[in-house]
């Protein structure tokens, strides 16, 4: 248990240090200055009383007091500067952590990202950040903990001579026993209270709160203007009210338990504080009566015993809170440290062979490829084998759910085959450098997403972009007429999520054209269109494919569709059915087979393409 807690605290401290080491340093400096000031102020009071009671010259007393006050002043300046840095940086740590999580999200294997294990970790992260348990709380508790520890250390240094009997006549054993008793009492009651409180907190905070997830969905999704139409048409208020009622009842019971737990803890710690105050003065008075302790030392040691015992009690409480906070960061650490399992090769991809006027005597081969998703026992693809040359136009057709999109995910290495292999010029694609291999593809997936950013940022996926190239890509994708109507051009914000009242709403067909422009802007050797015209009518679809066939030029293009208007532009066609390839050939070859699936599909849709 303690070993695990220690590991959690070390890992969390390392994460916090990596996020913002200056924040950690400023917190430590501030805590040191505060601790020094409190102890030095107490020692100064004791010195003044003792100096006035002895024959020390006033000039000496004044200079010593000035020196100590000057030192306190310097400490106050340093502490104030450190606190300024701390305050300025501490609230940016959550943003920095989110940045790290986003980087990990982009670097993580897609297979893991789509899997149930990562989804569970994400849900745990969301719950752990609930109730203000983000990384910011680590810095808060670290500040309080390091301050308490430093005050304890300084108090021990000051009180140590007294515990050794210096400055006292007679035998100070009783005094030492009283002080040790106070220390043990404050630590013991604090540990008991905190252990009991921590158990209650764990039961409360680690209990799943599905209602919170429901309210998040309502606030973030259900009440957005995009979903407002459905919520009104289908009287979504009934769903909202039911979910909020459930959450309210749960939160009320949850809150009562939390308040009882915190109230018990607060009452016990307040009692400890009172006992420490009484005990420290009793111990010093006892020492003064029995061992001749001076008035100056009475003031000094009474204050220092109180500071030490109070911070021992406070330190124990903060330590348990700190430990609990570190435990709450483990889901984030699990996510950040989640290992990538896909093999990342090192061979360079010779892109010059894929470019215009390059050597196109290269080919992609699927060799006996079978695949099933990690959470499924059913094969989505079974024993797929086919080849196509770089520079060709390939159409992949079939009914919904036949395995077309899965094949593309394997080609782009979002997943690796369960069986078999995919070869690029005779070399397994796993052998190529992963990022470099991914860079040769521009894909428009059927479930593509546009973000509520500017049009230019959506096309380039960057804050800085080539405006001429972006506009050219939009024109090639058939978006020119709509683009010309946008007053802000590429700076036009899509949707109204962030630029309320100034954003533009776009239709499904327009969104698909923007996604096509994004694929053209990337200018990759391979262009893959996965159901790119599903939201368009047959005439618009034919226009897009005609235009795109010219734009693609000598690039390798793969068109995936269960609608066959793309096929007449392609060099070869692969027909999928139930996860297998049942036909492979040119448009005319497949159409001549009147018993084949392609002939059936073509004639069923022919009326749209006459």
KELO-930292 format. One record per residue (C-alpha): x, y, z; residue in one letter. Coordinates in pm, whole numbers, padded with zeros to 5 digits, always signed. Layout:
XYZA;...
# end
This chain:
+00000+00000+00000X;+00269+00251+00107X;+00494+00138-00179X;+00216+00202-00429X;+00135+00539-00270X;+00502+00637-00289X;+00517+00540-00656X;+00201+00737-00729X;+00344+01047-00563X;+00678+01016-00745X;+00508+00968-01081X;+00272+01260-01023X;+00557+01485-00908X;+00753+01392-01222X;+00448+01475-01435X;+00399+01808-01256X;+00771+01885-01295X;+00757+01806-01667X;+00449+02025-01708X;+00599+02331-01537X;+00920+02302-01335X;+00924+02679-01272X;+00592+02649-01093X;+00732+02378-00863X;+01045+02586-00794X;+00844+02902-00723X;+00615+02711-00484X;+00918+02571-00297X;+01084+02914-00275X;+00761+03076-00155X;+00707+02805+00109X;+01066+02842+00231X;+01033+03221+00262X;+00702+03196+00450X;+00843+02936+00690X;+01157+03141+00754X;+00959+03461+00813X;+00727+03298+01071X;+01019+03150+01267X;+01239+03461+01240X;+00954+03687+01359X;+00908+03467+01665X;+01282+03458+01737X;+01301+03838+01698X;+01031+03887+01963X;+01216+03654+02198X;+01547+03833+02133X;+01400+04176+02208X;+01258+04058+02542X;+01585+03891+02638X;+01799+04188+02523X;+01595+04438+02721X;+01625+04219+03030X;+02004+04207+03007X;+02288+04455+02983X;+02320+04445+02604X;+02380+04799+02468X;+02081+04957+02297X;+02292+05032+01991X;+02369+04662+01948X;+02006+04568+02002X;+01889+04820+01741X;+02141+04706+01479X;+02057+04339+01536X;+01686+04414+01508X;+01746+04615+01188X;+01948+04329+01038X;+01677+04073+01119X;+01401+04302+00988X;+01604+04360+00672X;+01647+03983+00629X;+01270+03938+00680X;+01209+04215+00427X;+01432+04039+00170X;+01252+03712+00238X;+00917+03887+00194X;+01029+04028-00141X;+01154+03687-00259X;+00840+03519-00131X;+00617+03776-00296X;+00798+03738-00628X;+00780+03357-00605X;+00408+03377-00520X;+00352+03601-00821X;+00517+03347-01049X;+00326+03064-00880X;-00010+03238-00916X;+00057+03325-01278X;+00164+02975-01377X;-00042+02740-01163X;-00367+02792-01352X;-00194+02726-01686X;-00085+02379-01576X;-00422+02226-01665X;-00386+02366-02017X;-00034+02224-02042X;-00160+01885-01926X;-00441+01896-02181X;-00177+01969-02444X;+00019+01660-02338X;-00298+01449-02347X;-00376+01581-02696X;-00023+01501-02816X;-00057+01149-02678X;-00397+01120-02840X;-00245+01201-03179X;+00054+00972-03127X;-00140+00673-02992X;-00207+00370-03208X;-00547+00418-03371X;-00638+00061-03276X;-00587+00148-02909X;-00765+00482-02943X;-01073+00310-03080X;-01055+00025-02825X;-01256-00023-02506X;-00954-00012-02272X;-00864+00345-02369X;-01229+00449-02351X;-01244+00320-01992X;-00928+00515-01905X;-01077+00828-02061X;-01397+00788-01861X;-01189+00743-01545X;-00990+01056-01632X;-01312+01255-01665X;-01435+01128-01329X;-01101+01188-01158X;-01102+01548-01277X;-01449+01595-01137X;-01486+01785-00806X;-01178+01993-00892X;-00936+01700-00894X;-00731+01820-01188X;-00353+01863-01189X;-00394+02211-01037X;-00488+02049-00705X;-00147+01879-00697X;+00027+02216-00699X;-00205+02349-00428X;-00142+02059-00193X;+00228+02052-00276X;+00245+02418-00172X;+00074+02348+00162X;+00269+02027+00225X;+00615+02170+00157X;+00531+02474+00371X;+00429+02252+00665X;+00740+02032+00627X;+00975+02331+00621X;+00813+02482+00931X;+00848+02149+01114X;+01216+02125+01021X;+01289+02482+01134X;+01093+02430+01457X;+01295+02119+01537X;+01619+02309+01477X;+01508+02585+01716X;+01370+02360+01989X;+01647+02099+01977X;+01876+02279+02229X;+01585+02297+02476X;+01516+01927+02440X;+01883+01869+02522X;+01838+02071+02847X;+02030+02383+02745X;+01915+02705+02912X;+01739+02512+03189X;+01841+02435+03544X;+01759+02107+03706X;+01637+01809+03509X;+01405+01888+03219X;+01284+01530+03167X;+00923+01609+03247X;+00926+01897+03002X;+01070+01674+02729X;+00806+01410+02798X;+00527+01669+02775X;+00659+01800+02443X;+00698+01450+02302X;+00349+01368+02427X;+00207+01668+02244X;+00387+01564+01927X;+00266+01206+01944X;-00089+01314+02035X;-00114+01555+01741X;+00031+01301+01497X;-00177+01010+01631X;-00515+01184+01626X;-00437+01336+01287X;-00344+01001+01134X;-00655+00833+01278X;-00880+01113+01154X;-00719+01123+00810X;-00724+00746+00758X;-01092+00738+00847X;-01162+01041+00631X;-00960+00905+00338X;-01157+00581+00344X;-01482+00773+00325X;-01347+00998+00048X;-01232+00699-00156X;-01575+00541-00132X;-01737+00863-00246X;-01499+00976-00516X;-01424+00639-00674X;-01788+00547-00710X;-01891+00579-01076X;-02117+00876-01141X;-02301+00800-01466X;-02533+01093-01403X;-02244+01335-01446X;-02169+01185-01785X;-02535+01224-01880X;-02537+01591-01785X;-02215+01645-01980X;-02377+01498-02290X;-02681+01722-02240X;-02480+02039-02186X;-02214+01972-02449X;-02426+01801-02713X;-02796+01804-02643X;-02830+02178-02585X;-02604+02283-02873X;-02772+02462-03162X;-02676+02176-03396X;-02892+01934-03200X;-03158+02185-03105X;-03391+02083-03390X;-03408+01718-03285X;-03442+01806-02915X;-03747+02019-02996X;-03914+01793-03250X;-03885+01487-03028X;-03954+01668-02699X;-03608+01612-02562X;-03702+01806-02250X;-03845+01483-02106X;-03510+01312-02142X;-03327+01614-01997X;-03559+01644-01699X;-03534+01273-01621X;-03156+01271-01637X;-03125+01589-01430X;-03365+01449-01167X;-03156+01134-01141X;-02838+01337-01110X;-02989+01571-00854X;-03099+01283-00630X;-02763+01115-00663X;-02571+01440-00599X;-02783+01521-00293X;-02705+01187-00126X;-02347+01209-00242X;-02317+01563-00101X;-02460+01467+00239X;-02203+01190+00281X;-01927+01424+00168X;-02034+01694+00415X;-02052+01446+00703X;-01708+01312+00617X;-01551+01658+00590X;-01734+01785+00901X;-01599+01501+01117X;-01250+01561+00988X;-01269+01938+01044X;-01403+01894+01399X;-01126+01653+01499X;-00852+01872+01353X;-00990+02180+01531X;-00987+01987+01858X;-00624+01891+01797X;-00536+02255+01735X;-00691+02360+02066X;-00514+02083+02257X;-00182+02178+02100X;-00223+02544+02197X;-00307+02461+02558X;-00039+02195+02581X;+00240+02410+02442X;+00183+02689+02694X;+00144+02437+02976X;+00473+02272+02881X;+00661+02605+02874X;+00508+02728+03201X;+00596+02395+03360X;+00953+02426+03231X;+00979+02784+03360X;+00861+02685+03711X;+01064+02370+03744X;+01377+02447+03547X;+01421+02824+03556X;+01332+02899+03193X;+01358+03272+03118X;+01060+03481+03001X;+01224+03532+02660X;+01270+03160+02618X;+00912+03103+02736X;+00785+03321+02450X;+01018+03158+02199X;+00958+02797+02292X;+00583+02831+02349X;+00547+02972+02000X;+00784+02724+01839X;+00619+02422+02005X;+00283+02543+01883X;+00416+02598+01528X;+00579+02255+01525X;+00281+02060+01661X;+00026+02252+01454X;+00222+02186+01135X;+00271+01822+01229X;-00105+01786+01254X;-00163+01996+00943X;+00114+01814+00758X;-00042+01475+00825X;-00379+01602+00700X;-00227+01758+00388X;-00017+01447+00325X;-00328+01230+00306X;-00499+01485+00081X;-00183+01501-00130X;-00172+01122-00155X;-00537+01109-00259X;-00475+01381-00518X;-00181+01185-00662X;-00400+00875-00680X;-00650+01075-00882X;-00381+01153-01140X;-00311+00786-01210X;-00573+00757-01483X;-00404+01047-01664X;-00063+00886-01615X;-00201+00553-01740X;-00321+00732-02053X;+00004+00923-02111X;+00214+00610-02053X;-00003+00376-02257X;+00239+00190-02484X;+00211+00184-02862X;+00213-00175-02981X;+00220-00130-03358X;+00556-00199-03514X;+00709+00126-03639X;+00960+00055-03913X;+01254+00267-04021X;+01274+00231-04397X;+01223+00561-04582X;+00937+00586-04829X;+01078+00691-05167X;+00810+00945-05248X;+00967+01042-05580X;+00834+00721-05728X;+00478+00826-05649X;+00498+01178-05788X;+00400+01313-06126X;+00639+01194-06400X;+00799+00954-06154X;+00872+00586-06203X;+00528+00427-06161X;+00652+00071-06192X;+00559+00015-05828X;+00264-00171-05683X;+00054-00226-05373X;-00032-00586-05293X;-00274-00735-05043X;-00153-01091-04990X;-00392-01329-04812X;-00505-01053-04576X;-00763-01134-04309X;-00871-00901-04033X;-01102-00889-03733X;-01140-00597-03495X;-00982-00645-03150X;-01318-00665-02973X;-01476-00898-03229X;-01449-01270-03303X;-01590-01224-03652X;-01361-01154-03946X;-01439-00827-04127X;-01205-00928-04409X;-01119-01284-04504X;-00829-01390-04726X;-00811-01075-04939X;-00559-01081-05224X;-00522-00827-05506X;-00269-00589-05660X;-00278-00244-05816X;-00001-00035-05961X;+00099+00306-05833X;-00057+00568-06060X;-00369+00365-06134X;-00728+00455-06050X;-00891+00181-05843X;-01260+00156-05756X;-01366-00049-05454X;-01738-00123-05458X;-01984-00330-05264X;-02282-00317-05035X;-02271-00144-04696X;-02070-00344-04444X;-01885-00546-04707X;-01539-00446-04575X;-01444-00158-04807X;-01358+00097-04535X;-01181-00168-04326X;-00955-00241-04623X;-00859+00129-04639X;-00785+00138-04266X;-00542-00148-04318X;-00381+00017-04622X;-00325+00338-04421X;-00194+00138-04122X;-00463+00253-03883X;-00477-00120-03812X;-00247-00408-03897X;-00380-00727-04059X;-00470-01013-03830X;-00333-01251-04091X;-00142-01200-04415X;+00049-00891-04520X;+00030-00574-04728X;+00327-00498-04950X;+00454-00179-05112X;+00690-00273-05394X;+00741-00614-05239X;+00821-00479-04890X;+00583-00524-04596X;+00442-00180-04512X;+00528-00244-04144X;+00894-00203-04241X;+00849+00159-04349X;+00882+00454-04114X;+00529+00489-03974X;+00485+00866-03994X;+00650+00887-04333X;+00429+00608-04465X;+00116+00780-04328X;+00219+01103-04500X;+00174+00955-04849X;-00204+00928-04804X;-00481+01185-04831X;-00805+01021-04723X;-01162+01148-04717X;-01340+00907-04486X;-01715+00868-04496X;-01732+00986-04133X;-01496+01282-04186X;-01510+01576-03944X;-01481+01950-03992X;-01400+02167-03691X;-01555+02494-03581X;-01245+02685-03694X;-01183+02897-04002X;-01221+02755-04351X;-00848+02793-04414X;-00757+02610-04094X;-00995+02325-04180X;-00835+02282-04522X;-00471+02308-04411X;-00504+02159-04060X;-00265+02433-03952X;-00276+02786-03815X;-00053+02908-04096X;-00124+02808-04453X;-00075+02890-04819X;-00383+03095-04909X;-00336+03058-05285X;-00304+02681-05256X;-00609+02661-05023X;-00829+02862-05265X;-00707+02655-05559X;-00796+02334-05372X;-01146+02467-05300X;-01198+02552-05665X;-01083+02207-05775X;-01324+02051-05528X;-01617+02246-05675X;-01657+02491-05384X;-01580+02810-05578X;-01936+02946-05603X;-01998+02907-05229X;-01653+03042-05145X;-01708+03358-05351X;-02014+03436-05136X;-01810+03433-04816X;-01710+03788-04722X;-01421+03678-04501X;-01294+03419-04747X;-01059+03169-04583X;-01106+03347-04249X;-01475+03251-04244X;-01549+03045-03936X;-01744+02725-03997X;-02049+02689-03773X;-02133+02916-03479X;-01974+02733-03186X;-01691+02983-03131X;-01774+03276-03358X;-02136+03327-03257X;-02337+03508-03521X;-02044+03536-03763X;-01992+03171-03853X;-02155+03007-04153X;-02363+02693-04169X;-02272+02453-04449X;-02471+02171-04599X;-02361+01809-04603X;-02260+01832-04968X;-02060+02150-04905X;-01885+01986-04611X;-01783+01697-04834X;-01639+01941-05090X;-01434+02108-04815X;-01305+01767-04705X;-01209+01695-05067X;-01025+02029-05081X;-00838+01928-04764X;-00724+01608-04937X;-00607+01806-05241X;-00426+02064-05025X;-00214+01792-04862X;-00098+01692-05212X;-00012+01333-05116X;+00082+01068-05375X;-00220+00856-05277X;-00572+00998-05269X;-00845+00782-05118X;-01210+00881-05128X;-01432+00674-04899X;-01796+00744-04991X;-01700+01110-05060X;-02027+01199-05231X;-02283+01026-05010X;-02452+01359-04930X;-02473+01464-05296X;-02735+01397-05560X;-02634+01177-05859X;-02571+01475-06089X;-02344+01650-05838X;-02175+01319-05770X;-02096+01267-06139X;-01962+01622-06163X;-01732+01569-05865X;-01590+01245-05999X;-01537+01397-06347X;-01362+01697-06196X;-01161+01489-05951X;-01040+01247-06216X;-00880+01540-06398X;-00736+01692-06080X;-00580+01368-05959X;-00377+01336-06279X;-00104+01072-06244X;-00158+01027-05870X;-00280+00697-05732X;-00651+00724-05657X;-00881+00482-05478X;-01255+00544-05493X;-01475+00356-05246X;-01848+00357-05294X;-02158+00142-05302X;-02275+00382-05576X;-02098+00310-05900X;-02061+00645-06079X;-01690+00648-05996X;-01617+00318-06166X;-01619+00437-06526X;-01316+00661-06451X;-01109+00380-06300X;-00852+00142-06448X;-00967-00150-06235X;-01251-00237-06000X;-01256-00463-05693X;-01596-00589-05578X;-01637-00671-05208X;-01912-00887-05059X;-01932-01009-04698X;-01565-00934-04632X;-01430-01110-04942X;-01335-01008-05295X;-01573-01174-05539X;-01477-00988-05858X;-01178-00796-05991X;-01138-00635-06333X;-01218-00334-06552X;-01562-00179-06585X;-01630-00345-06920X;-01497-00682-06807X;-01715-00689-06497X;-02018-00558-06681X;-01990-00838-06933X;-02039-01095-06655X;-02417-01092-06629X;-02410-01337-06339X;-02173-01123-06134X;-02245-00889-05842X;-02112-00587-06026X;-02359-00634-06312X;-02639-00660-06056X;-02532-00343-05874X;-02475-00146-06193X;-02813-00224-06341X;-02986-00150-06014X;-02833+00201-06019X;-02807+00260-06394X;-03112+00487-06405X;-02914+00746-06204X;-02626+00756-06450X;-02803+00767-06789X;
# end
